[in-house]
Amino acid sequence: MTELRKRGGGGDPDSTDNISDKEADGEDRLGLCGEEDGDLEGDCKAYTPDVPPSTDNTPQCLNKALEGLSSRWRNWWVRGILSMTMISGFFLIIYLGPIMLIVVVMSVQIKCFQEIITIGYRVYHSYELPWFRTLSWYFLICVNYFFYGETVADYFGALVQREEPLQFLVRYHRFISFTLYVIGFCMFVLSLVKKHYRLQFYMFAWTHVTLLIVVTQSHLVIQNLFEGMIWFIVPISIVICNDIMAYLFGFFFGRTPLIKLSPKKTWEGFIGGFFSTVVFGFIFAYLLSQYQYFVCPVEYNSETNRFAVECEPSSLFVMQEYRLPAMVQNVIRWETVKLYPFQIHSIALSTFASLIGPFGGFFASGFKRAFKIKDFADTIPGHGGIMDRFDCQYLMATFVHVYIASFIRGPNPSKVLQQLLVLQPEQQLSIFNTLRAHLREKGMLPPAVPEAQ
Amino acid sequence: MTELRHRGTTDNELQHQQSDDKGSESESKAERDGASDSETKPDFGVPDVPVPPDDTPEVLNKALSGLSSRWKNWWVRGILTLAMISFFFVIIYLGPMVLMMIVLCVQIKCFQEIITIGYSVYHSYHLPWFRTLSWYFLLCVNYFFYGETVTDYFFSLVQREEPLRILSKYHRFISFTLYLSGFCMFVLSLVKKHYRLQFYMFGWTHVTLLIIVTQSHLIIHNLFEGMIWFIVPISCVICNDIMAYMFGFFFGRTPLIKLSPKKTWEGFIGGFFATIVFGILLSYVMAGVRYFVCPVEFNNDTNRFTVDCEPSELFQLQDYTLPSVLESLTGWTTVKLYPFQIHSIALSSFASLIGPFGGFFASGFKRAFKIKDFANTIPGHGGIMDRFDCQYLMATFVNVYIASFIRGPNPSKVIQQLLALRLDQQLHIFNSLKAHLTEKGLLPALEEAA
């Protein structure tokens, strides 16, 4: 293991003399050298070699087509073309339907996890300890199994009731997930090696924080998806639009820097992005609210064994008339305006995406500066890794989920019914009576008829 | 930051002079198995964690002044153990409210101990935002969890009071907003030269929250199921600790794991059997007492907790036929047991076999960060975290066990969710339920039409 430490030390003994101040911590291997973050030259350059310089991943055909242009415009074009490609890919996936979307979300999650864990390996030079990789992926599988199991049990209730092994798995789902996790935990404890305790604990914590961030978000995204594809498409589009609009406004009008963390962001971009995103969200929500395909909750039809997206649109997606406030009336000379209520909600979503979403981006920028990496990975030419594209989405998925839970809908009726059926018969009877009294009170049931004795 | 690093250096030199038995010499430190890959240079992590002063109260010191060091240590530990166990009985007697308070205090203390270690490791005392942010996140997560618990168990109380009702309806949104504010404060507090440090502390705080706060809330959930689900697991873990120590002390020969050289296989196996026996006996004693067995409920009229109910079948004596092997041994054909005692065997097994892994995890953690104990709160025993490391997994296991094998969903929670649905959805569920109950024969078939 001596080679490993020396390699981590920056390769050559000479550089260690330059880092004497930070060496005093003894923590340099664990990266506290990052305290000199602002300046990449001199002392901590020792660390950048371990993260390979970004290879130019651009496909050959693009390179040929753009070789005439100067470097700045070329970069602009590469980014532009890739953006168009990604957006088209997005539309294609939406067209293909919910199952495809779930698969794509799953793949993105795995790729993001892999990117972050790879950075962790580089920071801690822990490539040579094979248990880490196995354990990290094992924990990813455990947590995904737990979350997907809960989702499947909720949404595929009928399917589950039919198949006997699935019923068993669902009934003891938490216990099985917990057992799997405990096995991983015990393997971790048994794998602790004498000289690498701290490293191993760091990787353990790194894995868990990554799981917390990446996996929970992706499952909230899927839950939002099941509410109706519009709850998946509109938030993501809004974040993308904000990114692009802020970039364009900053490019053309940018003057005042926004935050020291990301010197390229400007106030003009921020505010311009905010307003254009609100407008975009408003219009986009109007367009999508008309289609049942987007608006209806995704349901699994047990008979045809496929997803059905058909329903009576809820009141959120039915045009309503709103009276304009007097001020606006004077300006536009309309008295009422027809809107979908969902468009009002989209303003809230856009506001969040423009004001708070960028903090997710700043968090990722800070993270990249802290660990001295330019991009999370090189998957997308001109854009960096998958994580780079999704950093602003980070908080959006949670916000949408919380928003839906608090303001839009109550608990899921099929889940409640499922829970009801699991209770003891006496409890079911008592709930039945309570519910009957409640419904009678509300007038949904005819009042009690005196029973013949 | 230069002063901080130099302070680290100075402390190390002081350590050289002060303590010898802790082996804090930089060279010997490099040889200690707790070192990670930074032994080529003196590791300055330890000096910042102060040498634990001898915290033993004076009275104890006087009483034990005559004995040799080894026996003195044994007696100090023994007396403190008895003190802690008595304290445990006292708070059980005082009831569920006090238990919840104690769990909360223990949680806060454990959190503080671990965060302090993080500060020491990362020399981040001088960045005041960290401490504020860490405690703020603790508050947020606790608010979220306690809010969910309060909403579940104090449902009627919450529905009565208007401000509580609003807080409860938008609970998730409010918690998320609070957390977001903390997150944005963190991003805004990133200082140019300390990015990595700050991210480390952020990660450290979150992992600590994940470990400690979730466990403590699962303990409280278990408590509400019935105090027996709180007392028996904790007692099993304590018993396993003590029994493994005793067996190891008297019979210990073969080391168990490199991580904790004091643990032995004899202690492990002896502790396993002793804990199972103890668990069966303790559950027999407790299952007969209603105070322990009934779910804790909040009575709206008297505004206090009541523990009064008809014990479920889990806590009623039943006859079990012994397998023929045991029959020939003991000469009994059947034996009267509480079903709960069978479950206690599962709990004891987990406590003896997997619980120690929590202890090994904590030992590895202490070695990794070169600390002897988490803190010095309890003389002879170290910090609160030292006492609770084996409980770590137990609380989750009990919660999962209850959810999977003992009970289904909480009926009051189901009603609550039902009443929150839209009326047409309620009607739909009502009809499904009626069909189901009629099929089961619980409703007369001639029930009036809905």
Chai-1 contact restraints between the chains, C-beta under 6 A:
chainA,res_idxA,chainB,res_idxB,connection_type,confidence,min_distance_angstrom,max_distance_angstrom,comment,restraint_id
A,R5,B,D37,contact,1.0,0.0,6.0,A-B,restraint_1
A,E23,B,K41,contact,1.0,0.0,6.0,A-B,restraint_2
A,A24,B,R5,contact,1.0,0.0,6.0,A-B,restraint_3
A,A24,B,T9,contact,1.0,0.0,6.0,A-B,restraint_4
A,D25,B,R5,contact,1.0,0.0,6.0,A-B,restraint_5
A,D25,B,F44,contact,1.0,0.0,6.0,A-B,restraint_6
A,G26,B,S38,contact,1.0,0.0,6.0,A-B,restraint_7
A,G26,B,K41,contact,1.0,0.0,6.0,A-B,restraint_8
A,G26,B,P42,contact,1.0,0.0,6.0,A-B,restraint_9
A,G26,B,D43,contact,1.0,0.0,6.0,A-B,restraint_10
A,G26,B,F44,contact,1.0,0.0,6.0,A-B,restraint_11
A,R29,B,D37,contact,1.0,0.0,6.0,A-B,restraint_12
A,R29,B,S38,contact,1.0,0.0,6.0,A-B,restraint_13
A,G31,B,R196,contact,1.0,0.0,6.0,A-B,restraint_14
A,G34,B,Y195,contact,1.0,0.0,6.0,A-B,restraint_15
A,G34,B,R196,contact,1.0,0.0,6.0,A-B,restraint_16
A,E35,B,M1,contact,1.0,0.0,6.0,A-B,restraint_17
A,E35,B,K193,contact,1.0,0.0,6.0,A-B,restraint_18
A,E35,B,H194,contact,1.0,0.0,6.0,A-B,restraint_19
A,D37,B,K193,contact,1.0,0.0,6.0,A-B,restraint_20
A,D37,B,Y195,contact,1.0,0.0,6.0,A-B,restraint_21
A,G38,B,K192,contact,1.0,0.0,6.0,A-B,restraint_22
A,Y172,B,S404,contact,1.0,0.0,6.0,A-B,restraint_23
A,R174,B,V400,contact,1.0,0.0,6.0,A-B,restraint_24
A,R174,B,A403,contact,1.0,0.0,6.0,A-B,restraint_25
A,R174,B,S404,contact,1.0,0.0,6.0,A-B,restraint_26
A,F175,B,V400,contact,1.0,0.0,6.0,A-B,restraint_27
A,F175,B,S404,contact,1.0,0.0,6.0,A-B,restraint_28
A,F178,B,V400,contact,1.0,0.0,6.0,A-B,restraint_29
A,C186,B,F357,contact,1.0,0.0,6.0,A-B,restraint_30
A,V189,B,F357,contact,1.0,0.0,6.0,A-B,restraint_31
A,V189,B,F360,contact,1.0,0.0,6.0,A-B,restraint_32
A,V189,B,F361,contact,1.0,0.0,6.0,A-B,restraint_33
A,L192,B,L259,contact,1.0,0.0,6.0,A-B,restraint_34
A,L192,B,G364,contact,1.0,0.0,6.0,A-B,restraint_35
A,K194,B,D33,contact,1.0,0.0,6.0,A-B,restraint_36
A,K195,B,A35,contact,1.0,0.0,6.0,A-B,restraint_37
A,H196,B,S36,contact,1.0,0.0,6.0,A-B,restraint_38
A,Y197,B,G34,contact,1.0,0.0,6.0,A-B,restraint_39
A,Y197,B,S36,contact,1.0,0.0,6.0,A-B,restraint_40
A,Y197,B,G364,contact,1.0,0.0,6.0,A-B,restraint_41
A,Y197,B,R367,contact,1.0,0.0,6.0,A-B,restraint_42
A,Y197,B,A368,contact,1.0,0.0,6.0,A-B,restraint_43
A,R198,B,S36,contact,1.0,0.0,6.0,A-B,restraint_44
A,R198,B,A368,contact,1.0,0.0,6.0,A-B,restraint_45
A,L199,B,S36,contact,1.0,0.0,6.0,A-B,restraint_46
A,F201,B,A368,contact,1.0,0.0,6.0,A-B,restraint_47
A,A205,B,V207,contact,1.0,0.0,6.0,A-B,restraint_48
A,H208,B,V207,contact,1.0,0.0,6.0,A-B,restraint_49
A,V209,B,G203,contact,1.0,0.0,6.0,A-B,restraint_50
A,V209,B,H206,contact,1.0,0.0,6.0,A-B,restraint_51
A,L261,B,L190,contact,1.0,0.0,6.0,A-B,restraint_52
A,F359,B,C184,contact,1.0,0.0,6.0,A-B,restraint_53
A,F359,B,V187,contact,1.0,0.0,6.0,A-B,restraint_54
A,F362,B,V187,contact,1.0,0.0,6.0,A-B,restraint_55
A,F363,B,V187,contact,1.0,0.0,6.0,A-B,restraint_56
A,G366,B,L190,contact,1.0,0.0,6.0,A-B,restraint_57
A,G366,B,Y195,contact,1.0,0.0,6.0,A-B,restraint_58
A,R369,B,Y195,contact,1.0,0.0,6.0,A-B,restraint_59
A,A370,B,Y195,contact,1.0,0.0,6.0,A-B,restraint_60
A,A370,B,R196,contact,1.0,0.0,6.0,A-B,restraint_61
A,A370,B,F199,contact,1.0,0.0,6.0,A-B,restraint_62
A,V402,B,R172,contact,1.0,0.0,6.0,A-B,restraint_63
A,V402,B,F173,contact,1.0,0.0,6.0,A-B,restraint_64
A,V402,B,F176,contact,1.0,0.0,6.0,A-B,restraint_65
A,A405,B,R172,contact,1.0,0.0,6.0,A-B,restraint_66
A,S406,B,Y170,contact,1.0,0.0,6.0,A-B,restraint_67
A,S406,B,R172,contact,1.0,0.0,6.0,A-B,restraint_68
A,S406,B,F173,contact,1.0,0.0,6.0,A-B,restraint_69
A,G410,B,A420,contact,1.0,0.0,6.0,A-B,restraint_70
A,G410,B,L421,contact,1.0,0.0,6.0,A-B,restraint_71
A,P411,B,Q417,contact,1.0,0.0,6.0,A-B,restraint_72
A,P411,B,A420,contact,1.0,0.0,6.0,A-B,restraint_73
A,P413,B,L421,contact,1.0,0.0,6.0,A-B,restraint_74
A,P413,B,Q425,contact,1.0,0.0,6.0,A-B,restraint_75
A,V416,B,Q417,contact,1.0,0.0,6.0,A-B,restraint_76
A,V416,B,L418,contact,1.0,0.0,6.0,A-B,restraint_77
A,L417,B,I429,contact,1.0,0.0,6.0,A-B,restraint_78
A,L417,B,S432,contact,1.0,0.0,6.0,A-B,restraint_79
A,Q419,B,P409,contact,1.0,0.0,6.0,A-B,restraint_80
A,Q419,B,V414,contact,1.0,0.0,6.0,A-B,restraint_81
A,L420,B,V414,contact,1.0,0.0,6.0,A-B,restraint_82
A,V422,B,G408,contact,1.0,0.0,6.0,A-B,restraint_83
A,L423,B,G408,contact,1.0,0.0,6.0,A-B,restraint_84
A,L423,B,P411,contact,1.0,0.0,6.0,A-B,restraint_85
A,P425,B,L442,contact,1.0,0.0,6.0,A-B,restraint_86
A,Q427,B,P411,contact,1.0,0.0,6.0,A-B,restraint_87
A,L429,B,L442,contact,1.0,0.0,6.0,A-B,restraint_88
A,I431,B,I415,contact,1.0,0.0,6.0,A-B,restraint_89
A,F432,B,L433,contact,1.0,0.0,6.0,A-B,restraint_90
A,L435,B,F430,contact,1.0,0.0,6.0,A-B,restraint_91
A,K442,B,L423,contact,1.0,0.0,6.0,A-B,restraint_92
A,M444,B,L423,contact,1.0,0.0,6.0,A-B,restraint_93
A,M444,B,L427,contact,1.0,0.0,6.0,A-B,restraint_94
A,L445,B,A450,contact,1.0,0.0,6.0,A-B,restraint_95
A,V449,B,E448,contact,1.0,0.0,6.0,A-B,restraint_96
